[in-house]
Amino acid sequence: MWFDTILWLVAIVAFIAVEAATTALVSVWFAVGAAAAMAASFFNIGFGWQALVFAVVSAITLALMIPTLASRRGEHKAPVTNGSPLTIGKQGVVLVDIEPGTLGRVRVDGLDWQARAETLLPKGERCKVVAVDGAILIVVPVTVNAAAE
């Protein structure tokens, strides 16, 4: 009896050590299963039954954690740059001509940015930020209606 208990205790410590050494959840469910098997060893049941308790509890713990793991892997946040959502919708002035396919420069909120546009924007023209691609602003010309807003 005591040999089984010590074996499960060593397994718990080993699984927790592996979990602590990694940045992802890889063995915590085995530690929970080993703890359940150690508890079962107190009732003088055979090692085969203890191993079954270990396997079943580990599987149940893993099944309960799968939704958590799946939601973690689905979280891909856009990188934060100086221009991220703070500049979208704001207006600026073109500092260097922007031709389709080339980068120009704009000033938005007192800061100079590289910018890209699908239409020609000459120096001095007003523009509006519609998107951000890394540290490059995507701009469109400001129409008469948009300037009045």
C-alpha positions as CSV (number, residue, x, y, z in Angstrom):
1,M,0.0,0.0,0.0
2,W,2.6,2.6,1.0
3,F,4.7,1.8,-2.1
4,D,1.7,2.8,-4.4
5,T,1.1,6.0,-2.4
6,I,4.7,7.0,-2.7
7,L,4.7,6.2,-6.4
8,W,1.7,8.5,-7.0
9,L,3.2,11.2,-4.8
10,V,6.3,11.1,-6.9
11,A,4.2,11.3,-10.1
12,I,2.3,14.3,-8.7
13,V,5.5,16.1,-8.0
14,A,7.0,15.2,-11.4
15,F,3.9,16.4,-13.3
16,I,3.8,19.7,-11.4
17,A,7.5,20.2,-12.0
18,V,6.9,19.7,-15.8
19,E,4.0,22.1,-15.7
20,A,6.1,24.7,-13.8
21,A,8.9,24.4,-16.4
22,T,6.7,25.1,-19.4
23,T,4.7,28.1,-20.5
24,A,1.7,26.0,-21.7
25,L,-0.7,23.6,-20.0
26,V,0.9,20.2,-20.7
27,S,0.6,18.0,-17.7
28,V,-1.6,19.6,-15.0
29,W,-4.4,17.1,-15.8
30,F,-2.0,14.2,-15.1
31,A,-1.1,15.7,-11.8
32,V,-4.9,15.8,-10.9
33,G,-5.2,12.2,-12.1
34,A,-2.2,11.1,-10.0
35,A,-3.7,12.8,-6.9
36,A,-6.9,10.9,-7.5
37,A,-5.0,7.7,-7.9
38,M,-3.0,8.4,-4.7
39,A,-6.3,8.9,-2.9
40,A,-7.5,5.6,-4.2
41,S,-4.4,3.9,-3.0
42,F,-5.5,4.7,0.6
43,F,-8.4,2.3,0.2
44,N,-6.1,-0.8,-0.4
45,I,-7.3,-1.4,-4.0
46,G,-5.0,-3.0,-6.6
47,F,-2.6,-1.0,-8.6
48,G,-4.6,-1.8,-11.8
49,W,-7.6,0.0,-10.3
50,Q,-5.4,2.9,-9.2
51,A,-4.1,3.2,-12.8
52,L,-7.7,3.2,-14.1
53,V,-8.6,6.0,-11.7
54,F,-5.5,7.9,-12.9
55,A,-6.5,7.5,-16.5
56,V,-10.2,8.3,-16.1
57,V,-9.6,11.4,-13.9
58,S,-6.8,12.6,-16.2
59,A,-9.1,12.2,-19.2
60,I,-12.0,14.0,-17.5
61,T,-9.7,16.9,-16.4
62,L,-8.3,17.2,-19.9
63,A,-11.9,17.2,-21.4
64,L,-12.9,20.0,-19.0
65,M,-9.9,22.1,-20.0
66,I,-10.2,21.7,-23.8
67,P,-12.6,24.6,-24.2
68,T,-10.2,26.8,-22.2
69,L,-7.2,25.7,-24.4
70,A,-9.2,26.3,-27.6
71,S,-10.3,29.8,-26.6
72,R,-6.6,30.6,-25.7
73,R,-5.4,29.6,-29.1
74,G,-8.1,31.6,-30.8
75,E,-7.1,34.8,-29.2
76,H,-4.9,36.6,-31.8
77,K,-5.0,40.3,-31.0
78,A,-3.7,42.8,-33.5
79,P,-0.3,44.2,-32.6
80,V,-0.6,47.6,-30.9
81,T,1.2,50.3,-32.9
82,N,1.3,54.0,-32.3
83,G,-1.4,54.4,-34.9
84,S,-3.6,51.6,-34.0
85,P,-7.3,52.4,-33.5
86,L,-6.4,55.9,-32.1
87,T,-5.9,57.4,-35.5
88,I,-8.7,55.7,-37.5
89,G,-11.3,58.2,-38.5
90,K,-9.1,61.2,-37.9
91,Q,-8.2,63.7,-40.5
92,G,-4.7,64.9,-41.5
93,V,-2.7,66.7,-44.1
94,V,-0.6,65.1,-46.8
95,L,3.1,66.1,-46.4
96,V,4.6,64.2,-49.3
97,D,2.6,63.3,-52.4
98,I,1.0,59.8,-52.2
99,E,0.6,58.0,-55.4
100,P,-1.2,54.6,-55.7
101,G,1.4,51.8,-55.0
102,T,3.9,54.1,-53.3
103,L,4.2,55.5,-49.7
104,G,3.9,59.1,-48.9
105,R,3.7,61.0,-45.6
106,V,0.8,62.5,-43.7
107,R,0.5,64.5,-40.4
108,V,-2.3,63.3,-38.1
109,D,-2.7,64.8,-34.6
110,G,0.7,66.5,-34.9
111,L,2.6,63.3,-35.7
112,D,4.1,62.4,-39.1
113,W,3.2,58.9,-40.5
114,Q,4.0,56.9,-43.6
115,A,0.8,56.6,-45.5
116,R,-0.7,54.7,-48.5
117,A,-3.7,55.6,-50.6
118,E,-5.5,54.1,-53.6
119,T,-5.8,57.5,-55.3
120,L,-3.4,60.3,-55.9
121,L,-3.2,62.7,-52.9
122,P,-1.0,65.8,-53.6
123,K,1.0,67.6,-50.9
124,G,-1.2,69.9,-48.8
125,E,-4.5,68.0,-49.4
126,R,-6.7,66.9,-46.5
127,C,-7.0,63.2,-45.9
128,K,-8.9,60.8,-43.6
129,V,-7.4,57.7,-42.0
130,V,-9.6,54.6,-42.7
131,A,-7.2,51.8,-41.6
132,V,-3.8,51.0,-40.1
133,D,-1.4,48.4,-41.6
134,G,1.4,48.1,-39.0
135,A,2.8,51.6,-38.8
136,I,1.4,52.7,-42.2
137,L,-1.8,54.6,-42.3
138,I,-4.3,53.9,-45.1
139,V,-5.9,57.2,-46.1
140,V,-8.5,58.5,-48.4
141,P,-9.1,62.1,-49.6
142,V,-11.5,64.2,-47.5
143,T,-14.6,65.0,-49.4
144,V,-16.6,68.2,-48.9
145,N,-19.3,66.2,-47.0
146,A,-16.7,64.6,-44.7
147,A,-15.0,67.9,-44.0
148,A,-18.2,69.4,-42.7
149,E,-18.7,66.5,-40.2
